[in-house]
Amino acid sequence: MRLLDLKNMETEKQNSNTLSLDQMSVKEALTVMNNEDKKVTEAIEEVIPAIENAVHVIIKQFRKGGRLIYTGAGTSGRLGVLDAAECPPTFGTPKEKVVGLIAGGQRALTEAVEGLEDSQEMGKDDLMKLGLNENDVVVGLAASGRTPYVIGALAYANEINVPTIAVACNKESEIGQVAKIAIEAVPGPEVLTGSTRLKAGSTQKMILNMLSTLSMVGIGKVYKNLMVDVQPTNEKLVSRAENIVMKATNTERETAKNALAESDGKVKVAIIMILLDIDRETAVKKLEESEGHVRKAL
């Protein structure tokens, strides 16, 4: 096994502000951690243009019927799986629309199986099992920017002409050099040296929030700032759906309830029915003609 030289990576350097972390009071340590976390948004601000490019690519692939596929290991992989899991309840997407792959599979979600990240072939194999195609887009996640599993996945995606995006927390990262778009937000050394579940994890989480949320906005999953494709599958979500219709149409709960009942729980359809004072069939047709965008249907 080759010895890796990680000393020049920002994610591996010692933080000069926490050299006495083990001697700090709890309040002192919390204050330092909070101050360090403020660097996350500053790091992301510097790479907004790259994130913007990535969002445009994801929207383009979504419109072709493709999938957003995250691939990563350890903390990075778990963050991708988390973001993917949140899309169906938030945006009403099928679970196959946004997919999170993690080195080691299901077991790696709750256990540390970090050794499995060292296989490029495994990264390729996991994408092959998904039936990766040109309509998809692959986002490789690695705080260090050098995870072999992710490199293998991105390289395979490139081979078959699938758009690739890298999210790393070091500049000039290996995954950034492999991917077509490199998002390299560097929040600096961790409070606890090398523990990339901290600032690097927060950085990746916030970037994933941007990628998935704004891509969903781009394909009509949002009206104003409302989750108009939310699925009312439990008591809380039924109430949320009613509230969304009420806010979007400035109407009373009873009107929202009735419209949702007539629209089979489809929030978008209910909104269009109320605002245009039309029946369900006409609202559905208008929504189809606008490719799912409520504002365009009005």
N, C-alpha and C positions, 0 to 999 in steps of 0.2 A: 504494500500500500504506500502510495507516494505521500510525502509530508507536505501538507498545504501551508503556504506562507500567507497568513491572514493579517499580518501586522499593519499593513497599509490601508486596510479597510476601515472606514469610519465606524462601521457597526461593531468592530472588534477593539477599537482603541479605548484606553482608559479615560474616563471623564475627569478632568482636573477639578471640577466642582464637587466631586463626591469621593475624593481620596480618603476622607475620614468618615465615610458612611456608617461604618460600624461603631463610631463613637458619637454620632449625632443623637440628639434627643429625637423622639418621634415627631415632634412639631417641626424641628429643623429639617429632618429628612423629608417630611411631607411638603414643606415649602420649596425645598430644592427640586423635588420631583415635579411639582406643579410648574415651577419656572422652566424646567427642562421641557415639559410637555408643550409649553407655548411655542417652542421651536418647530413643532410639527406643522402648524398652519403656515409658518413662514417658509418652510421647506416646500410645502405643496404649492404655495403661491408662485414660486419660481418656475414650476413646471406646468402651469395652467395651459400654455400653448400645446404641449404634448398631450395632455389629457383631452383637450378640445379635439385634436386630431383623432384620438382614439375613439371618442364618442361618435364622431361623424362616421367612422369606419363601422362601428357596431350597429348604428342605425341603418346604414346601407345594407349590412348583412342580414339584419332582422327583416328588412323590407323584402329581401329575397327568400324569406322563409327559413333562414339559417339560425344557428344557435350561438349563444355566448358560452364559451367553455373556459373555466378557470383551471389552472393546473399548478400545483405547488406541493411542498412538503412541510411537515412540522406546523408551526404557527401560521405560516403563509398559506399552507394548504387548508388549514382549518378555517381561516378567514374567507377563503374562496368558497368553501362548502357552505359556510354561514350565509354569505351574501346570496348564493344561489338558492338556498332554502327559504329565504325571506321573500323571493320574487313572486311565487304563486299566491300567497295570501295578500301581498301588497298590491300586485298589479294584475292578478287574475290570469297569469300565464300558466301554461301546462308545465309540469315539473321538468320536462325535457328541453324547455326553451333556454334556461340558464342552468348549466351543469358545473358542479365543483368536483374536480378530481384531486385526490391526495395520495401521495406515495404511501403504499401500504394499505390503501382502501379503508373500509369501515372501521377496522380495529384502530387505525392511526388517529381517529377522531378523539378517542378517549385515553389512548396510551401513547407513550413516546416510543416510536419505532423508527428513529431517525436514520438508522443505517440503510434503510430502504431507499433513501433519497439519492444514493450514490450510483444508481443505474440509469443511464440514458435510455437503454433499451426498454426499461419499464415505462418510462414516460411516453415513448413511441407506442408501445403495446396498448397502453390504456386508451390512447386516442383511436387506435385502430379498432379496438373493441366497440367504441362508440360509433364507428362508421363515419369518421370525420370526412367532410366534403367541402367543396369550394364555397358553399353558401355560409359556412360557419366562420367564426373568428375565435382565435385562441389567445388567452391572456395568461402569460407565465408570471408567477409570483415567487419572488425570492428576496428576502431582505439583503442577504449577502450579494445576490446577483450572480452566484456561481453554481447553484444547485444542479447537479447532473441530470436528475429526473426532469427538471424544467427545461434544461437545454435540449435534451432528447425530444421532448414534446414539441418545442418550438421548431427545432430543425426538421422534424417530420412534417409539421404543418407547412413549413416553407416549401418542402419538396413537392407537395401536392397543391401548391398555390392557394393556401388558406391564409388570410391576413393574420399577422401575429403582433402582439403587444407585450412588452415586458414592463413589469413594475418592480423596481429595486430601490434600495436605500443606500447605494454606493454609486458614485459616478464611474463612467466607463466600465460598466458591469459586463460580465460575459453574456448574460441573457439579453442585455441591451444591444450588444453587438450582433446577436443572432436574430432578434426580432426586427420587424419592419418599423415599428414605433417603439421608442424607448422612453419610459417615464421613470426618471431617476431622481426621486426626492430624498434629500439627505438631511435628516434632522440632527445628525451628529452622534457622538459616543453616548452609550446608554448609561443611566444612573448606576446600574449594576452591569459591569463590564461584560459585553457580549450577549446580554439577555435581550434578544431582539423581539421578545413578546411585549416589550415596553414601547419606547418611542417609535421604533421601526414598525411594530405591529399596529400602533395607532395610525401611523402614516398610511400604511397599506389599507387599513380599514376605511379611512376617510376617502382615499382614492377610489376604492371599490364602490363606496356610496355614490360618488360622482358618476362613475362609469355606468352603473346599472340604472340609477335613478334618471339621469338625463337621457340615456338611451331610450328608456321607457317613455319619457316625455315626448321624445322624437317620433315615436310610433303611435301616439295618441292615447297613451294610458293615463294621461292627466288632463284635467280641465281646470283652468285657473291654477290653483295649487292643491287640487282635490284628487284623491285616489278613486277615480270614477270607474275603475275596473275591479274594485274590491269585491271579493266573493262573500256574500252573507251566509257563512256556513255555521256560525254559532251565535249565541245570544248577543255577545258583544259586537260582532260584525254586522248583525242585523240592525242594531241600534246605530252603528257607524254609517251603514249604508243610508239609513233614513236621514241621519244628520247631514250627510254629504248632499243628498238630494235637496234638503231644506236650504242649505247654504248656497247651492248652485242656482236655485230657482227663487230664493227668498219667499218660500211658502211655509205653510203650517205642517206639522207632523202628519196629520190625518191625510192631507193631500199627498204627501210623500209616500206614506204607507200604501195608499190606493194605487198610485202610479207604479210602485215597485211590485205590487201584487199583479197588476195587469201586464207588467213587462217581464214576468217570471224572475224577478230579483235582479234584473240587469239595470244597474245604476245609470249608465249612459242613456239607455233607451228611455228610462223614466224621466230623466232631465230633459231630453229633447221633446218628449210628449207634453210635458208641462209648459216649457218655454214657447213651443210653437203651437200648442193647443191642437195636437194631432193624435191620431190613434197609434196603436202599437206597430202595426204593419208599416205605416208610412214612416214612422220614426226609425224602424229597423232599416228600411230602404235608404233613408237619408244618411244613416250612419255608415252603411255599406258604401255608398257613393263617396263619402268623405274619408274612406279608408280608416275608419275608426276614430277620427278626430271630432270631438263634440263641437268645438268652436267652428270648424269648417262646415258642419252640418246645420248650423243655426243661420 
